[in-house]
């Protein structure tokens, strides 16, 4: 029997989180462990509940989704986070990517997209709607150069630079492997090295960091 995906919902609006719990509890592959009203409640609950995925609101009083995600991942780095938001300010999205979330879902979306995000993130993939990611990257790449601290300490090999460029263009590991005539495993190793060198937490954070620091020219 397939193990159910343990989920915690964190949102300061009781009606929203209770409604979301009701809908998700009807899914055979999902087990809603708890629904909490604050980031502080989550940090207290994590050791007991041990979820696979946390669905977390970005803007909450006392402790917002960014700080909560950072603190939670320091304590339990294996937990995956999906950000929930009704806002379109891409500055929040970048901060959440930097904090370590592996997916975004708009509160205006339907159940099918939310489930797609949950299953993708549970399988170890990222889930970022392309229109959201493109707008975020466009904003970063077209911001004034002086508004960012440009990294001068990161040294990439020629191969790493090639792979980073293709990652930023949206190619998958398999597509990059075919394009460069190397194995997907080699691509994955280079991707891991790039994450380490840039101190980024996932592919979306890597892409945003690369564009913000002018490591690539798309």
C-alpha positions in Angstrom: 0.0 0.0 0.0 1.4 3.4 -1.0 2.4 5.6 1.9 0.2 8.7 2.2 1.7 12.2 2.0 1.7 13.8 5.4 0.7 17.5 5.1 0.4 20.4 7.5 -1.5 23.5 6.5 -0.3 26.9 7.9 -2.5 29.9 7.4 -3.8 32.6 9.7 -7.3 32.5 8.2 -9.2 29.7 9.9 -11.9 29.4 7.2 -9.4 29.0 4.4 -7.2 26.4 6.2 -10.2 24.4 7.5 -11.7 24.4 4.0 -8.4 23.3 2.5 -8.1 20.5 5.1 -11.6 19.3 4.2 -10.9 19.1 0.5 -7.4 17.5 0.8 -8.7 15.0 3.4 -10.8 13.4 0.6 -7.7 12.5 -1.4 -6.6 8.9 -1.1 -2.9 9.8 -1.2 -3.0 12.6 1.3 -3.1 12.6 5.1 -3.7 16.1 6.6 -1.8 15.9 9.9 -2.9 19.3 11.2 -3.9 22.8 10.3 -2.2 25.6 12.2 -2.7 29.4 12.5 0.8 30.7 12.8 4.5 30.0 12.0 5.2 29.7 15.7 2.6 26.9 16.0 4.3 25.1 13.1 7.7 25.3 14.7 6.3 23.8 17.9 4.4 21.1 16.1 7.0 19.9 13.6 8.9 17.5 15.8 5.6 15.8 16.8 3.9 15.7 13.4 6.9 15.1 11.1 5.1 16.1 7.8 6.4 15.4 4.3 5.1 18.7 3.0 4.0 22.0 4.6 1.5 24.3 2.7 2.3 27.7 4.1 0.9 31.2 3.6 3.5 33.9 2.8 2.0 36.8 4.7 1.1 36.0 8.3 1.3 38.1 11.5 4.1 37.7 14.1 6.1 35.3 11.9 5.7 35.4 8.1 6.1 32.5 5.7 9.7 33.5 4.8 11.0 33.4 8.4 9.0 30.4 9.3 10.3 28.4 6.3 13.9 29.3 7.1 13.6 28.4 10.7 11.8 25.1 10.0 14.3 24.0 7.4 17.2 24.7 9.8 15.5 22.3 12.2 14.2 19.7 9.7 15.9 20.1 6.3 14.1 17.2 4.7 10.6 18.8 5.0 9.3 20.3 1.7 7.5 23.6 1.6 4.9 24.9 -0.9 4.0 28.6 -0.6 0.4 29.7 -0.8 -0.4 33.2 -1.7 -3.1 35.5 -3.1 -0.5 38.3 -3.7 1.3 39.1 -7.0 4.3 40.9 -5.6 7.2 39.0 -7.0 9.6 40.2 -4.2 7.8 37.9 -1.9 8.2 35.0 -4.3 11.9 35.6 -4.5 12.2 35.7 -0.7 10.3 32.4 -0.5 12.5 30.8 -3.1 15.6 32.0 -1.2 14.1 30.6 2.1 13.9 27.2 0.4 10.3 26.6 -0.8 10.0 24.0 -3.6 6.7 25.3 -5.0 4.2 28.1 -5.4 0.4 27.8 -5.6 -2.0 30.7 -5.9 -4.9 30.6 -3.5 -7.0 31.4 -6.5 -6.1 28.2 -8.3 -8.2 25.0 -8.5 -7.7 21.7 -6.6 -6.1 20.0 -9.6 -3.2 22.4 -9.8 -2.7 22.2 -6.0 -2.6 18.4 -6.2 -0.1 18.6 -9.1 2.1 20.8 -7.0 1.9 18.4 -4.0 2.7 15.3 -6.0 5.5 17.0 -7.9 7.2 18.3 -4.7 6.7 15.0 -3.0 8.5 13.3 -5.8 11.5 15.7 -5.3 10.7 18.1 -8.1 10.0 21.9 -8.0 6.6 23.3 -8.9 6.6 26.9 -10.0 4.0 28.1 -12.5 5.8 29.2 -15.6 4.1 32.6 -15.8 5.1 33.4 -12.2 8.7 32.3 -12.7 9.1 34.2 -15.9 7.7 37.4 -14.4 10.0 37.0 -11.5 13.1 36.4 -13.6 12.2 39.2 -16.0 11.9 41.6 -13.0 15.3 40.4 -11.6 17.1 40.6 -15.0 15.7 44.1 -15.8 16.4 45.7 -12.4 19.0 48.4 -12.1 22.5 46.7 -11.9 23.5 48.9 -9.0 20.6 47.7 -6.9 22.2 44.3 -6.4 25.4 43.1 -4.8 27.2 41.5 -7.7 29.1 38.3 -6.7 32.8 38.4 -7.6 33.8 35.4 -5.6 32.0 32.6 -7.5 34.3 30.8 -10.0 32.6 28.4 -12.4 34.2 26.0 -14.8 33.4 26.2 -18.5 31.1 23.2 -18.2 29.3 24.6 -15.1 28.7 27.8 -17.0 27.3 25.9 -20.0 25.0 23.9 -17.7 23.9 26.9 -15.7 23.0 28.8 -18.9 20.8 25.8 -20.0 19.2 25.5 -16.6 18.3 29.2 -16.8 16.8 28.6 -20.2 14.5 26.0 -18.7 16.1 22.8 -20.0 15.7 19.6 -18.0 18.6 17.3 -16.9 17.9 14.9 -19.8 17.7 17.7 -22.3 20.9 19.2 -21.1 22.6 15.8 -21.3 21.5 15.2 -24.9 22.6 18.8 -25.9 26.0 18.5 -24.3 26.5 14.7 -25.1 27.0 13.8 -21.5 25.0 11.6 -19.1 22.1 12.9 -17.0 24.0 11.8 -13.9 26.9 14.1 -14.9 24.4 16.9 -15.3 23.0 16.2 -11.9 26.4 16.3 -10.4 27.2 19.7 -12.0 23.8 21.0 -10.8 24.6 19.9 -7.3 28.0 21.6 -7.5 26.3 24.8 -8.7 23.9 24.8 -5.8 26.8 24.4 -3.4 28.9 27.1 -5.0 26.1 29.6 -5.0 24.6 28.5 -1.6 21.2 28.2 -3.2 18.6 25.7 -2.2 16.8 24.6 -5.4 16.8 25.1 -9.1 14.5 28.1 -9.0 16.7 29.8 -6.4 19.8 29.0 -8.5 18.2 30.6 -11.6 17.1 33.7 -9.7 20.6 34.0 -8.1 22.4 33.6 -11.4 20.4 36.3 -13.1 20.5 38.6 -10.0 24.3 38.3 -9.9 24.9 38.4 -13.7 26.4 34.9 -13.8 24.4 34.4 -17.1 23.2 36.6 -19.9 19.8 35.3 -21.1 
